[in-house]
Amino acid sequence: MGTLSLAALWQIAYAPYVSDYTRYMPRDTGVRPAFWATYSGAVLGSVLPMVLGALVGAAFPKADTVTGLGSITEGIGALVIAVFGIGIACTNSLNLYCGALSAITVGQTLFPRWVPRAGVRALVASALFLCALAMALAGKDNFLVNFTNFMLLLMCVLVPWTAVNLVDYYAIRHGHYDIDSLFRRDGGVYGRYNPIAIACYFLGIAVQIPFLSTTIYTGPIAERIGAVDISWIVGLAVICPLYYAWMRKAGRTRARTPFPATDTLLAGGETK
């Protein structure tokens, strides 16, 4: 279940990359090709190294992963490890870019007149890098436990967000959004904020707490099922139908009319 949870989080975490890069695709690409291209890439890029790691762990149960990998690839071990190192560095640079972009977006939402230049962007990226480095150094002695705890807690706050996003995109709006309204200070046809979405988000976090299972905190229901963490499954099962029914009852589906002049459909339920 822990592996399944991490795999699910892996897909959710790729949403910012999908929304950022699919906007460069031809307008007539369509949702299905964009979805399968990004989904299969994310799956293959994560599953293949996981399979390799499982084989190394089975072959050398008492050795660490790097030592075991070097033993299996004797003769070219240094080259293989170098390839993995470069790949991880490239991925982390993208993670840093995405984190800096998200932080700047939050800042511009709160302060609309703020226009960050190159120096500010570099400063934000450097600050995030130093924070990540400090966390990695602080948790290196018990890395796997700390990493798993962090991933499960991250899942707790991401699952209700993705549940609202997916239901809104596929079941309520059917991919049609008034893009111009998203850039207006008053929110246009959508208003300044969606109280139902906000309420569902925090409810989604609350319903997961009894099912959390980490070394920091284990919920009462998780204890009764052998400390297995199924919180994210519960969050999806509760919030998806709740958000749909609540939005329908409140009549907040008036923006379902297509806007062909401004619509841009992106994989992962994002629009640009």
ABEGO torsion letter per residue (X at the ends): XAAAAAAAAAAAAAAAAAAAAAAABBAAAEAAAAAAAAAAAAAAAAAAAAAAAAAAAAABAABBAAAAAAAAABGAAAAAAAAAAAAAAAAAAAAAAAAAAAAAAAAAAABAABBBBAAAAAAAAAAAAAAAAAAAAAAAABAAAAAAAAAAAAAAAAAAAAAAAAAAAAAAAGGBBBAAAAABAAGEAAEABBAAAAAAAAAAAAAAAAABBBAABBBAAAAAAGGBBAAAAAAAAAAAAAAAAAAAAAGAAAAABBBAAABBBBBGGBBX
